[in-house]
Amino acid sequence: MIHLIEQNEETYHSNILPKSALAEMHNNFAEARTQVLLALQHAPDSPFLAMHDHPTAMHTDAVGKRIADIEAVWADFAKRTIDDAEEKKLTDTFAEARRALLEQGLKPVRERLLKGEFREANITLLRELNPRQNALNKAVADLAKHFEDETRELNREAEAAYRSARAWMIGSTVTAVLIAILLGMAITRSVIQPLAQAVTAANQLAKGDLTAHCDTDGHDELAELKRSMQAMIDKLQHVIGEVTTTSDAILNASRQVSVTSQSLSQAASEQAASIEQTSASMEQMTASIAQNTENAKVTNGIAETSANEATEGGGAVAETVAAMRQIAGKIGIIDDIAYQTNLLALNAAIEAARAGEHGKGFAVVAAEVRKLAERSQIAAQEIGQLAGSSVAVAEQAGKLLDTMVPSIRKTSDLVREIAAASQEQSNGVGQINSAMGQLNRATQQNASASEELSATAEEMNGQSEQLTSLMSFFKINRAQDTARGSRKALV
């Protein structure tokens, strides 16, 4: 029974505690990577910079704390004694994956973030940290599976040991009782009257009362028989007392294992529910990022089209300006022609006046021609002014289009960067989803193992209670047995 208790303690210290420490380190690595991803959103060119109202140091400090927690847990984890060759091999693999992820992944990324080198930090994340995170995930899964297999094997050994001990105790008790009864009957048949006291003691033994006492005074064969019987009673009382004490210890141990396994099962169930909620949120985030990426691509296409159209519009405006300048030049020629026509009409009027009566008709025509020339000159001047204004407006429009084209192209470049960042985020979220799936499977396995352990503990508890009930049939002198045990301890 003591061996069974020691075996349960060994299971707890060599499997359950290391597996819990392994899960804690794994969670710290995952949280540190999450903080790195959040810190990368503080890059000056990040579209998500405006969404953060806190400094980058908040995330880098969190990464540092997680690294310190990992180192602390690892210090205790590495101290344990490993006798199993397979476990040592898996532990060495995990140790190397842990060291590589820290020294070549988390720590370099954190140093670059502290220096504000966001692009270099992102490159280190993709090229160094992510592959080593995957290697660590595999090492954790392999080592956790090994712990689960060992726990099942130790549990089966504990069940076998318990059944063997229970059978031995019941057989020993029944044998001792049968021997006592047969011995009492034999003695009673041979010497009835002188052995009345022995008969009474035997009857008490038959009833399970081990407090019976035989008078051992005398030096004859009967006294020797009584002394032997008393020694047998004392031995039975001691054996039953030891069995009862061991049964109580097993009962308490099984109850403790049952409570612990139920707590582990409940914690695993809660963790599984939390992981499912987190997975659902990550799926929604993935869909949102995919939509953002698609919108960014569409916006990029629109921006490029707008830039091309603006460039073509600038060319058209330049051509318009050139045409307006040509029109203005032509209108100047028309103005000169109107001016010359006006002078000719004036000369014709003078010549008509000199001609007297014969030149009146010509004078009227010259006056009309002069009016038309003046009106043509005024119209040409107005058209020239409008053409000049149109040239200025067209030049201003050309300058505005020339200014707009770089801005539109800059917008297109920013949209492409947003699309690239969204794609990187989508890849990161995909890796997180994969890690969450692995963590969910490990949690489900933990819950299953906890339920099996709980069922075994319940079975052990029931068997222990049954054994305690059987032992309650016997009545012993607790004080005497305790005193005897104390004397033996002193010797």
HELIX and SHEET records of a PDB file:
HELIX    1   1 ILE A    2  THR A   11  1                                  10    
HELIX    2   2 TYR A   12  ILE A   16  3                                   5    
HELIX    3   3 LEU A   17  LEU A   40  1                                  24    
HELIX    4   4 LEU A   49  MET A   51  5                                   3    
HELIX    5   5 ALA A   57  PHE A   77  1                                  21    
HELIX    6   6 ALA A   85  LEU A  101  1                                  17    
HELIX    7   7 LEU A  102  LEU A  106  3                                   5    
HELIX    8   8 LYS A  107  LEU A  114  1                                   8    
HELIX    9   9 PHE A  118  THR A  124  1                                   7    
HELIX   10  10 LEU A  125  LEU A  129  3                                   5    
HELIX   11  11 ASN A  130  SER A  190  1                                  61    
HELIX   12  12 ALA A  196  ALA A  206  1                                  11    
HELIX   13  13 GLU A  221  ALA A  355  1                                 135    
HELIX   14  14 GLY A  356  GLY A  359  5                                   4    
HELIX   15  15 LYS A  360  MET A  471  1                                 112    
HELIX   16  16 ARG A  478  LEU A  490  1                                  13    
END                                                                             
